[in-house]
C-alpha cells in the first residue's frame, strides 16, 4: 500500500483504531509521520466512484477553510487504492479528542452549530447542484413500527438467559407502543420537506475531533449525500446534547441552533419541520434492538438507555424542544 505513496515513508507500526461501530481503520506510523489508513467496507460506501466523490468534497471544503482531513494523493494523483477488490485510502493522522455536548461550553456549542452550518453552505458551493433537487424520504409508518415492536418484544421476552438489558428493552417497547398509539395522527406528511442540499450524513461526536477547545477535523464522510439539511442539524444535536438520563441540554441546543440558523439562513419554520420529522423518526426507531435481537450484535447496547429515554422525554417536552431550535 505505502509503495504507492513514496512521500509517506517506510512503515514502522500498524494498529487498529477501535473507536466507532462500523469503520475499519488503522493508525500507521512511518519514518515520515503518522497516517490513518481507512478500509472502505464492501457495501455502497465501498464503491470507488462514491469514495472519490467523498474525497473531492473534502479537498474542496478544505480550500474553503472547513476543518477536514482530505486523503493523501498517490504518485498518479489518485486517492483510492484497490487491493484484492477492497478499497483503501490514506489520510494524515489528526491528533485530537472526541467531545460530547456535556464537555462543551455554551459558547463551544454555538461554535459547533456554526461549524455544521459551514459544512452545509460549503457543500452547496462545491458539490453538483442538480443532484440536490427533489424531496426528502417518507416518514416512518406507525403500522410497520407496531409490527416491529411485536417481533422485538417476542425476542426480548424469549431471550435466555434474560438480563437487565432485556428487561429495559421490554419496558421501553411497551412504553413506545403506547406513545405511538397516542400520537399516531402526528405522522409528518410524506414528503413535506424538500431535500435542500448535500450533508455530511453522520455528524456526531465520534466524527468531530477537538484539540483543546477547537474543532480541528470533521472525519468519516461515508454518508455524504442529499438530505433535508435542517434534519441533520436536529439529529446531530440530539446526539451531541443528550444526557445519560435521556434529556437534552436545551440551553446548549438553543445556542447551537441559533448559530446554525445564522450560518445557513435557515428559518424557524424549516427548523420546526425538521424537529417534528426527527421526533417522529426517533419515536419509530429501534435500530439498537434490531442489532441486538436480529443481528446478535451488542456493540450499540450501551447507547440504548439514553436513546430510548430521549424519545419519551422529547415527546413530553415537545414544545420546549421545538422552541430551543427555533427561537
C-alpha positions as CSV (number, residue, x, y, z in Angstrom):
1,X,0.0,0.0,0.0
2,X,2.6,2.6,1.1
3,X,4.7,1.9,-2.1
4,X,2.0,4.0,-3.9
5,X,2.7,6.9,-1.6
6,X,6.5,7.4,-1.8
7,X,6.4,10.6,0.4
8,X,4.7,8.7,3.2
9,X,8.0,6.9,4.3
10,X,8.7,3.4,5.4
11,X,6.2,1.6,7.6
12,X,7.1,1.1,11.3
13,X,3.9,0.1,13.1
14,X,0.2,-0.6,12.2
15,X,-2.5,-0.8,14.8
16,X,-6.3,-1.0,14.5
17,X,-8.4,2.0,15.5
18,X,-11.1,0.7,17.8
19,X,-13.4,3.7,18.2
20,X,-16.6,3.7,16.2
21,X,-19.1,1.0,15.4
22,X,-18.7,0.5,11.6
23,X,-15.3,1.8,10.5
24,X,-12.3,-0.3,9.7
25,X,-9.2,1.7,10.1
26,X,-5.6,1.6,11.2
27,X,-3.0,4.0,12.6
28,X,0.1,3.6,10.6
29,X,3.4,5.0,11.8
30,X,6.2,5.5,9.3
31,X,9.6,7.1,9.1
32,X,7.8,10.3,7.9
33,X,5.0,10.5,10.5
34,X,1.6,9.0,11.3
35,X,-1.4,8.3,9.0
36,X,-4.9,6.9,9.2
37,X,-5.4,4.0,6.7
38,X,-9.1,3.6,6.0
39,X,-10.6,0.4,4.7
40,X,-13.9,1.3,2.9
41,X,-16.3,-1.5,3.7
42,X,-17.7,-3.7,0.9
43,X,-21.1,-2.1,0.6
44,X,-22.4,1.0,-1.1
45,X,-19.8,3.1,0.7
46,X,-17.1,0.9,-0.8
47,X,-18.0,1.9,-4.4
48,X,-14.9,3.5,-5.9
49,X,-16.8,6.4,-7.6
50,X,-18.6,7.2,-4.4
51,X,-15.4,7.3,-2.4
52,X,-13.7,9.5,-5.0
53,X,-16.7,11.9,-4.7
54,X,-16.3,12.0,-0.9
55,X,-12.6,12.7,-1.3
56,X,-13.1,15.5,-3.7
57,X,-15.7,17.1,-1.4
58,X,-13.3,17.2,1.5
59,X,-10.5,18.6,-0.7
60,X,-12.8,21.4,-1.8
61,X,-14.1,22.0,1.6
62,X,-10.6,22.4,2.9
63,X,-10.0,25.1,0.4
64,X,-12.9,27.0,1.9
65,X,-11.4,26.7,5.4
66,X,-13.6,23.9,6.7
67,X,-11.6,21.7,9.1
68,X,-11.3,18.3,7.4
69,X,-8.6,15.7,6.7
70,X,-8.5,15.0,2.9
71,X,-6.7,11.9,1.7
72,X,-3.1,11.8,0.6
73,X,-2.7,11.6,-3.1
74,X,-0.6,8.8,-4.6
75,X,2.0,9.1,-7.4
76,X,-0.7,9.4,-10.0
77,X,-2.8,11.9,-8.2
78,X,-5.4,9.3,-7.1
79,X,-6.8,8.9,-3.6
80,X,-8.3,5.4,-3.7
81,X,-6.1,2.3,-3.7
82,X,-7.8,-1.0,-4.6
83,X,-6.1,-4.2,-3.3
84,X,-7.8,-7.6,-3.5
85,X,-11.1,-6.0,-4.6
86,X,-11.1,-3.8,-1.5
87,X,-10.8,0.0,-1.5
88,X,-8.4,1.9,0.9
89,X,-7.5,5.5,1.4
90,X,-4.6,7.0,3.3
91,X,-5.3,10.2,5.4
92,X,-3.0,12.3,7.5
93,X,-3.3,11.4,11.2
94,X,-5.0,14.1,13.2
95,X,-4.3,14.3,16.9
96,X,-7.4,15.2,18.7
97,X,-10.2,14.1,21.1
98,X,-13.9,13.5,20.7
99,X,-16.1,15.7,22.9
100,X,-19.7,15.2,23.7
101,X,-22.1,18.0,24.5
102,X,-21.6,17.7,28.2
103,X,-17.9,18.7,27.6
104,X,-18.8,21.7,25.6
105,X,-19.5,25.2,27.0
106,X,-22.4,27.2,25.7
107,X,-20.0,29.2,23.5
108,X,-18.5,26.0,22.1
109,X,-22.0,24.6,21.4
110,X,-22.6,27.8,19.4
111,X,-19.4,27.2,17.5
112,X,-20.5,23.6,16.8
113,X,-23.7,24.9,15.2
114,X,-21.8,27.4,13.1
115,X,-19.4,24.6,12.1
116,X,-22.2,22.4,10.8
117,X,-23.6,25.4,9.0
118,X,-20.3,26.0,7.3
119,X,-20.3,22.3,6.2
120,X,-23.8,22.7,4.6
121,X,-23.1,26.0,2.9
122,X,-19.6,24.8,1.8
123,X,-21.1,21.7,0.3
124,X,-23.6,23.8,-1.5
125,X,-20.7,25.6,-3.2
126,X,-18.5,22.6,-4.1
127,X,-21.0,19.8,-5.0
128,X,-23.0,19.4,-8.1
129,X,-26.3,21.3,-7.7
130,X,-28.5,19.1,-9.9
131,X,-28.4,16.1,-7.5
132,X,-29.6,18.3,-4.7
133,X,-33.1,18.6,-6.1
134,X,-36.2,16.6,-5.0
135,X,-37.8,15.8,-1.7
136,X,-36.9,14.0,1.4
137,X,-38.0,10.4,2.1
138,X,-41.3,9.5,3.5
139,X,-41.6,9.4,7.3
140,X,-41.9,6.0,9.1
141,X,-45.3,4.3,9.1
142,X,-46.6,3.5,12.6
143,X,-48.3,0.4,11.3
144,X,-44.9,-1.0,10.3
145,X,-43.5,0.0,13.7
146,X,-46.2,-1.8,15.6
147,X,-45.3,-5.0,13.7
148,X,-41.6,-4.5,14.5
149,X,-42.4,-3.8,18.2
150,X,-44.3,-7.1,18.3
151,X,-41.3,-9.0,16.9
152,X,-38.8,-7.3,19.2
153,X,-40.9,-7.9,22.2
154,X,-41.1,-11.6,21.5
155,X,-37.3,-11.6,21.1
156,X,-36.7,-9.7,24.3
157,X,-39.1,-11.9,26.3
158,X,-37.8,-15.1,24.9
159,X,-34.1,-14.5,25.4
160,X,-32.4,-16.9,27.7
161,X,-30.8,-16.1,30.0
162,X,-32.5,-12.7,30.3
163,X,-30.6,-9.8,31.8
164,X,-31.3,-6.2,32.8
165,X,-31.0,-5.0,29.2
166,X,-33.8,-7.4,28.1
167,X,-36.0,-6.1,30.9
168,X,-35.3,-2.5,29.9
169,X,-35.9,-3.3,26.3
170,X,-39.3,-4.9,27.1
171,X,-40.3,-1.8,29.2
172,X,-39.3,0.7,26.5
173,X,-41.0,-1.3,23.8
174,X,-44.3,-1.5,25.7
175,X,-44.0,2.2,26.6
176,X,-43.2,3.2,23.0
177,X,-46.1,1.3,21.6
178,X,-48.5,3.2,23.9
179,X,-47.0,6.5,22.8
180,X,-47.4,5.6,19.2
181,X,-51.0,4.7,19.7
182,X,-51.5,8.1,21.4
183,X,-49.7,10.1,18.7
184,X,-50.3,8.1,15.5
185,X,-52.1,11.0,13.9
186,X,-48.9,13.2,14.3
187,X,-47.1,11.5,11.4
188,X,-45.5,14.1,9.2
189,X,-46.9,14.4,5.7
190,X,-44.9,12.4,3.2
191,X,-42.9,14.1,1.9
192,X,-43.3,17.6,3.3
193,X,-39.8,19.0,3.3
194,X,-37.6,19.5,0.2
195,X,-34.1,17.8,0.2
196,X,-32.4,21.1,0.3
197,X,-28.8,20.0,-0.2
198,X,-25.7,18.0,0.4
199,X,-25.0,17.0,4.0
200,X,-22.2,15.1,5.9
201,X,-24.7,12.4,6.8
202,X,-23.2,11.2,10.1
203,X,-22.3,14.3,12.1
204,X,-21.8,13.2,15.7
205,X,-19.2,13.3,18.5
206,X,-17.1,10.4,17.1
207,X,-16.7,12.2,13.8
208,X,-15.5,15.6,15.1
209,X,-12.0,15.9,16.5
210,X,-11.1,18.6,19.0
211,X,-7.7,19.9,20.1
212,X,-8.4,21.8,23.3
213,X,-11.5,24.0,22.7
214,X,-11.2,24.0,18.9
215,X,-12.6,21.5,16.4
216,X,-9.7,20.5,14.1
217,X,-11.2,17.9,11.8
218,X,-14.6,16.5,10.7
219,X,-14.0,12.9,9.7
220,X,-15.8,9.9,8.1
221,X,-17.7,11.3,5.1
222,X,-19.0,7.8,4.1
223,X,-22.6,9.0,4.3
224,X,-22.2,12.2,2.3
225,X,-25.5,12.6,0.4
226,X,-28.5,14.7,-0.3
227,X,-31.0,15.2,2.6
228,X,-33.0,17.9,4.2
229,X,-30.2,19.9,5.8
230,X,-32.1,21.1,8.9
231,X,-32.8,17.5,9.8
232,X,-29.1,16.7,10.0
233,X,-28.8,19.7,12.3
234,X,-31.5,18.3,14.6
235,X,-30.2,14.8,14.5
236,X,-26.7,15.9,15.4
237,X,-28.0,18.0,18.4
238,X,-29.9,15.0,19.6
239,X,-26.7,13.0,19.8
240,X,-24.3,15.7,21.0
241,X,-26.5,17.1,23.7
242,X,-28.4,14.1,25.1
243,X,-27.7,13.4,28.8
244,X,-27.5,9.9,30.2
245,X,-31.0,10.2,31.6
246,X,-32.3,10.9,28.1
247,X,-32.8,14.7,28.4
248,X,-31.4,17.3,26.0
249,X,-29.3,20.2,27.3
250,X,-31.7,22.8,25.9
251,X,-29.6,25.8,26.7
252,X,-26.8,24.4,24.6
253,X,-29.2,23.3,21.9
254,X,-30.5,26.8,21.7
255,X,-27.0,28.3,21.3
256,X,-26.1,25.6,18.7
257,X,-29.3,26.2,16.7
258,X,-29.1,29.9,16.7
259,X,-25.6,29.7,15.3
260,X,-26.6,27.1,12.7
261,X,-29.5,29.3,11.5
262,X,-27.2,32.3,11.3
263,X,-24.7,30.4,9.2
264,X,-27.1,28.9,6.8
265,X,-30.0,31.3,6.7
266,X,-32.4,28.5,7.7
267,X,-35.7,29.9,9.0
268,X,-37.6,28.9,12.1
269,X,-40.3,27.2,10.1
270,X,-37.7,24.9,8.4
271,X,-36.2,24.0,11.8
272,X,-39.6,23.4,13.3
273,X,-40.5,21.0,10.5
274,X,-37.2,19.2,11.0
275,X,-37.7,18.9,14.7
276,X,-41.1,17.3,14.1
277,X,-39.8,14.8,11.5
278,X,-36.8,13.8,13.6
279,X,-39.0,13.4,16.7
280,X,-41.3,11.1,14.8
281,X,-38.3,9.3,13.4
282,X,-37.0,8.7,16.9
283,X,-40.4,7.6,18.1
284,X,-40.4,4.9,15.5
285,X,-36.7,3.9,15.6
286,X,-35.4,0.7,17.2
287,X,-32.1,0.2,15.4
288,X,-30.2,-0.7,18.5
289,X,-32.7,-3.5,19.3
290,X,-32.6,-4.7,15.7
291,X,-28.8,-5.1,16.0
292,X,-29.2,-7.0,19.3
293,X,-32.0,-9.3,18.6
294,X,-31.9,-9.7,14.8
295,X,-28.2,-9.4,14.1
296,X,-27.0,-10.7,17.5
297,X,-24.7,-7.7,17.7
298,X,-24.5,-5.9,21.0
299,X,-21.9,-3.2,20.1
300,X,-24.6,-0.5,20.4
301,X,-26.2,-1.7,23.6
302,X,-24.6,0.9,25.8
303,X,-26.3,3.6,23.9
304,X,-29.8,2.2,24.4
305,X,-30.7,3.6,27.9
306,X,-30.2,7.3,26.8
307,X,-31.5,6.9,23.3
308,X,-34.7,5.1,24.4
309,X,-35.3,7.6,27.2
310,X,-34.8,10.5,24.9
311,X,-37.8,9.5,22.7
312,X,-40.1,9.5,25.7
313,X,-38.7,12.8,27.2
314,X,-38.8,14.5,23.8
315,X,-42.5,13.6,23.4
316,X,-43.3,15.1,26.8
317,X,-41.2,18.2,26.2
318,X,-42.1,18.6,22.6
319,X,-42.9,22.3,22.7
320,X,-39.7,23.2,24.7
321,X,-37.5,21.3,22.2
322,X,-39.1,23.0,19.2
323,X,-38.6,26.4,20.8
324,X,-35.0,25.7,21.6
325,X,-34.4,25.1,17.9
326,X,-36.5,28.0,16.5
327,X,-36.4,30.9,18.9
